């Protein structure tokens, strides 16, 4: 039996092997230096020399404002009731801001603090060239003077080597006497996407086609990190073509990234190519996502070129860039290893993790008062939106089988703390209006980070003090009321404000044209229908169970009842793909995926907010939105929503 991976080694060992091979090739250093004129074009380039001030800045004593140069001692004794007069050119001289201070002067009096006069005492016709000036207050030596070297003194360290140049750094270098700078040559990185199934963005799609965007993500990362990326054409899964493309790329690039084909399927050729054209160092690393990463060196006429085989799943590809590509580029540019900003935060739910791998867990982060919380996001290697929504990463080291809810972890941040402190954390039921809320809140300097765990999961998050608000639509079968009975059961005595967001229509998602002829909920008992359910604790699941019981339908008779999805859109997507015949969900999700919809029930969706946050400055813009005509109109435009009563306070608890 063949091995899926040549090795499955720890992350640190894989990085060390790669570094040793690059060092042995004489490449673990700055790749080259360019001498370029100082201009805006150098923004983002990395300084390859230490900048010592060649001249002082300013290189002379300069007037700090428009006024009159004087000897400070000549103004001693000046008072509002006993002014002193100074003769122009003999005792004083007018200067514009930045003019050199005369050798005899040691202070400047602002023009608005003197009286320019003619010899007869009348106001001067030209206030900048009077016969004399009258001074009514004394000044101290060096008042209103920019002394030579105030900014930089000749020989002073201005910029260390390895600095990424930004506008102010360019100004400092020019200001201390430089007209050119030595910068590190940009590393040239070739990116080769492979896969017969790949198509470019915007091309027509058919089943089995995959839009190629990994190369776009990697190229953007490389440019952000100071490199120069070349995206080569998509190469089909043909061994000889991939080999030729790799050899071609290695001839004029410093690093080659070969996307996909890194596992052990019948069309996974990357490892074989690296072995044939060079030396395979690593194939398989104990890290998730990114397990099948390949590392090697390609032999060529001009020396060796490093190559990384990047997994084809989008999250794995992006994290491969962060974990493996970025450190190499920083070394080549003469920059120190990256030191991400970190915080300590409590994980919001239990997480299981493979004990043998380092896991990079994407999380959303929010602050509840001074307490930071990290909510795990979807862990699928193909879920690129989990990186879009991620505020940071939690690294679960190998040997640790997971995290307990409430356990404190270190989060490597993607966002700044001020951004996180302006984040409203929402945990609970999924609804499409939350996306609209996020869009409108962004215009009010707030972020909405929502995590979909179902209505009951949101209420339990309130109980644990892990969210600013929870979205919920839990129907109480006894009273016909929404949410209140569950709040009394799970969070009795907790001060809460229950605010109506919308009424919405729930019904069955059906394939276009309703080919199965589904007429109502009773059809779910048919043996020929495949149903997809929502997760336990979700309001939609409880709604379904209630109406199945009312109709006398046993859950065992519903084929697919145990198949759970966490959002309305995910359930609708399964129907749209043909993997299910129907699902229960909201009309707006059905419309989004161009499905037929059979309306069945009306329900109320509420926002449940702890009183301490309901009265806070952080959440105040949310309440403003609920009364905002433009937001209400945007919600009303979506099918299946009724905004009557939006923002109404349903209850103040307890």
BELZIMO-V770684 format. One line per field, one symbol per residue. ss: DSSP state (H for helix, E for strand, C for the rest). A space follows every 10 residues. Layout:
BEGIN
ss->???
END
This chain:
BEGIN
ss->CCCCCCCCEC HHHHHHHHHH HHHHCCCCCC CCEEEEECCH HHCCCEECCC EECCCCECCC CEECCCEEEE CHHHHCCCEC CECEEEEECC CEEEECCCCE CCCCCCEEEE HHHEEEECCC CCECCCCCCC CEEEECCCCC CCCCEECCCC CECCCCEEEC CCCECCHHHH HHHHHCCCCE EEEECCCEEE EEEECCCEEC CCCCCCCCCE ECCHHHHHHH HHHHCCCEEE ECCCECCCHH HHHHHHHHHH HCCCEEEEEC CCCCCCCCCH HHHHHHHEEE EEECECEECC CCCEEEEEEE CCEEEEEEEE CCCHHHHHHH HHHHHHHHHH HHHCCCCCCC CEEEEEECCC EECCCCCEEE EEEEEEEECC EEEEEECCCC CCCCHHHHHC CEEEEECCCC CEECCCCEEE EEECCCHHHH HCEEEEEECC CCHHHHHHHH HHCCCCEEEE EECCHHHHHH HHHCCCCCEE EECCECCCCC CECHHHHHHH CCCCCEEEEE EEEEEEEEEE CCCCCCCCCC HHHHHCCCCC EEEECCCCHH HHHHHHHHHH CCCCHHHCCC CCCEECCHHH HHHHHHHCCC CEEEEEHHHH HHCCCEEEEE EEEEEEEEEE HHHHCCHHHH HHHHHHCCHH HHHHHHCCCC EECCCCCCEE EEEC
END
